[in-house]
Amino acid sequence: MKEIVAATGNRGKIAEFTATLTPLGYVVRPVTDFGSIAEPEETGATFADNAILKARYYADLTGRPCLADDSGLEVDALGGEPGVYSARYAGENATDAANNAKLLNELSRRGDEARSARFRCVLALCQTNGSVLTSDGTCEGIILLQGRGDGGFGYDPLFFLPDYGKTLAEMTLEEKNSVSHRGRALAALVVKLGSKVT
């Protein structure tokens, strides 16, 4: 089994990475397995910038291939916000509940405008030789007036997929992986990856 370090301590993301990569012969280890490593400052202007920055940072520190993602929610009525600030939309160290509340508050000021939105994800896998593979994925949906479901994390309870009649938080992990931005980015990465983890 080949080892890949996931540049996150987020259990939801770890579960998604593990579900896709374990059947291919990879062991996914959260970066928290390697002691207390300070997080890098995410200074990138795009999701790709931040994903590559994190993958290189943790690959250097652990000496192992590292998979990092940067992802977020882009709401059309908010001009693409919260975007790269999705995890800290309501401030540094904001909870999911606080971020969701701020999103709903911002949208309430826009009246009945369309609530079309998408999740976007960029994955970066930094190999031990310094090379980086990237992939991206998007998932289109609508922001609801209130959350539904208790699965997933982040904005999942508010993100409704009309074609499925469910929010991401109402889906099983398998369903979510097949349609989510991260699931699609993972599928694209697997195609690029083959067995070339060094």
Secondary structure as GFF3:
##gff-version 3
##sequence-region A 1 198
A	DSSP	beta_strand	2	6	.	.	.	ID=ss1
A	DSSP	alpha_helix	11	21	.	.	.	ID=ss2
A	DSSP	three_ten_helix	22	24	.	.	.	ID=ss3
A	DSSP	beta_strand	26	30	.	.	.	ID=ss4
A	DSSP	three_ten_helix	31	34	.	.	.	ID=ss5
A	DSSP	alpha_helix	47	62	.	.	.	ID=ss6
A	DSSP	beta_strand	66	75	.	.	.	ID=ss7
A	DSSP	three_ten_helix	76	78	.	.	.	ID=ss8
A	DSSP	three_ten_helix	83	88	.	.	.	ID=ss9
A	DSSP	alpha_helix	96	108	.	.	.	ID=ss10
A	DSSP	beta_strand	116	126	.	.	.	ID=ss11
A	DSSP	beta_strand	132	143	.	.	.	ID=ss12
A	DSSP	three_ten_helix	156	158	.	.	.	ID=ss13
A	DSSP	beta_strand	159	161	.	.	.	ID=ss14
A	DSSP	beta_strand	166	167	.	.	.	ID=ss15
A	DSSP	three_ten_helix	168	170	.	.	.	ID=ss16
A	DSSP	alpha_helix	173	179	.	.	.	ID=ss17
A	DSSP	alpha_helix	181	193	.	.	.	ID=ss18
###
